[in-house]
Amino acid sequence: MRYFRNIFMALGALIMAVPAFAATTGAAAGGPNFAPLAAGIGMGIASGGCGIGEGIAALGATQGVARNPGARPLIQFMFILGLAFIESMALFTMLIIFALVK
């Protein structure tokens, strides 16, 4: 019960802080612009996620070929197609960053 009380107190504090974040200071008033930094962090997260996904895909393809060598052509085709989709996520992230950060 104490756990839920702490969660609701934290949510209440966040809800009350919303008007403070809505104030027009910072970038609108000529303050620092953190968009390039946020874009770099976002691209790093996207690239890391794509790298993990590609590693898991390579693991699955390798195990599949080891278990059934006769299915290698189909597994290889699906593996390359999957890698193309995974890599396109990183490229789309980079495209969005280039479009939004000026």
Summary of the structure (lengths in Angstrom):
residues: 102
radius of gyration: 22.3
end to end distance: 48.1
largest distance: 64.9
contacts: 219
relative contact order: 0.10
helix: 83%
strand: 0%
